[in-house]
């Protein structure tokens, strides 16, 4: 009985300690988009490039 209780206690201790596993988690910041549309890009489609457009998100304003 004494051997069985020692064996059972050591088994429980081993299982309790083996459940805690730490490993490094890689951090991901998402996709990286390089470059951009450039200075000639016209976001709102009004014919004036965003570089010279006073309001590049408003298609009704030049």
N, C-alpha and C positions, 0 to 999 in steps of 0.2 A: 504494500500500500504506500509506503514511504517513497519507494522508487517511482511508482506511478505518479504520485503527486509532484515530485521533483521534475520528472520528465514532462508532465503536463504544464507545469509552471514555466519551465524553460522553453517549451514550444510556444506558449502564449506570449512570452517575452520576445522571442525571436520574431514571431508574426507581427507583434506591435512595432518593433523597431524596423522591420523590413518594409513596412507600409509607407514609411516616410522617405520618399525619394525626391531629391532636389535636382533639377536639371536646368540649364540656362534656356530661357525663352528668347528666341530671336525677335527683336523689335522690327516691325514693318511699318514704315511711314506711308505706304501706298505707292502707287505708280508715280514716277517722276517724268514730267513732260518737259522736254528741252526744246529750246527754240520757241518760236511762236508764229503767229500768222505773219508777222513782219509789218513794216510801215505802210505797205500798199493795201493792206486788208481793209475791206469795207464791211463793218459789222452789221450795219442796218440796211445796206443795199441802196442808199440814196445817190450813189455815184461819186461821192466825195470820200477819199480815203480817210481812215480814222486819224491819221497824222495831222490832217488839215481841217477835220470836222470839229466844230465847236461842241456839238452834242452827238457823239458817235452812236448812241443807242436810240435816237429818235429819227425815224425815217422821214418824218414830215417836216423836218427842219434841216436846212442846209447850212 
